[in-house]
Structure formats: C-alpha cells, structure tokens
Amino acid sequence: MSLPPLPLSAITIGARVGDWRAAVTAAGAALERSGATTSGYTERMISVIDEFGAYIVIAPGLALAHARPGPDVLADGLSVVTLAEPVVFGHPHNDPVSVIVGLAVSEKDQHLRFVAELANVFNDASVIPALAGATDAEFVRALFGHEPSGSDS
C-alpha cells in the first residue's frame, strides 16, 4: 500500500490565508488542480469541520482535511498547503496550523489505509516542521516518499 499521488500541481507553498476556511479551501483547490476532485469536495471538507469540529488537526501544526468518498472525488489524491502565517482551527492542543494536507479517497475501504500510511509519514517528528518550512515542491514530495517527478505528474 502506498499513498495517493501528490503531483506538483497539488502543492502550494507559503499560502496567505485569513482563517481555517481559507486554508481548507486552498487544500481543496490544490486537489482540484491535480484532477483528484471537483470544487464540491472542498465544500464538503468545510462542512465536515463545521459539523464535527477541529478533529482534523491531528498533530501540532498539522490539519488533515478530508471528507467521505463521493461523486466529487474523481481519483485518490493528496494535496499539501503550507501557510505563510499559521491559522487557528479551534483545536484545544494542536493549534495553530501551518500545514494542511488534503486527502481525497474514491473508495470507502481505502480511507483508513491512506490515513495509516500518512500516520507513518508523520511518526517522524521532523516531518511537520520540515513541511512548514519547505520552499520547494519537490522537497515536499520527497517528505511523503515520492520520487522526484521530473514533470507535473
């Protein structure tokens, strides 16, 4: 099992956003740019947070934005957005957030597997600060175990 694709088009470095909604919107836009989702998926990710709260802030400085599979998910995909200035999601321990990982999963049974794979990536305590300080999209891909792309695929 491996992570979903993380093309260069799904990585945004140093985004300037005013709040958590804009941060999640940036992660959704990156998923949409990569061809993994339609814009409806972004709206559903925001609705999940509205309904269930900031549980998506899974570690200090890190949010995992996602929603259930649906017709707005065209393919499995990841996006990564780093923020120029951290934003507050409302989590009691892990705010503020500097890195948002967007996850789109097309099949329900894949969700837990991909989350487990992401947990393996973030078990290394150096990964979140490295992502937060990243200045290069290929470096971000490497942190997730992806080979250099050489193109935008």
Rosetta blueprint (number, residue, H / E / L):
1 M L
2 S L
3 L L
4 P L
5 P L
6 L L
7 P L
8 L H
9 S H
10 A H
11 I E
12 T E
13 I E
14 G E
15 A E
16 R L
17 V L
18 G L
19 D L
20 W H
21 R H
22 A H
23 A H
24 V H
25 T H
26 A H
27 A H
28 G H
29 A H
30 A H
31 L H
32 E H
33 R H
34 S L
35 G L
36 A L
37 T E
38 T L
39 S H
40 G H
41 Y H
42 T H
43 E H
44 R H
45 M H
46 I H
47 S H
48 V H
49 I H
50 D H
51 E H
52 F H
53 G L
54 A H
55 Y H
56 I H
57 V E
58 I E
59 A E
60 P L
61 G L
62 L E
63 A E
64 L E
65 A E
66 H E
67 A L
68 R L
69 P L
70 G L
71 P L
72 D L
73 V E
74 L L
75 A L
76 D L
77 G E
78 L E
79 S E
80 V E
81 V E
82 T E
83 L E
84 A E
85 E E
86 P E
87 V E
88 V L
89 F L
90 G L
91 H L
92 P L
93 H L
94 N L
95 D L
96 P L
97 V E
98 S E
99 V E
100 I E
101 V E
102 G E
103 L E
104 A E
105 V L
106 S L
107 E L
108 K L
109 D L
110 Q H
111 H H
112 L H
113 R H
114 F H
115 V H
116 A H
117 E H
118 L H
119 A H
120 N H
121 V H
122 F H
123 N L
124 D L
125 A L
126 S L
127 V H
128 I H
129 P H
130 A H
131 L H
132 A H
133 G L
134 A L
135 T L
136 D L
137 A H
138 E H
139 F H
140 V H
141 R H
142 A H
143 L H
144 F L
145 G L
146 H L
147 E L
148 P L
149 S L
150 G L
151 S L
152 D L
153 S L
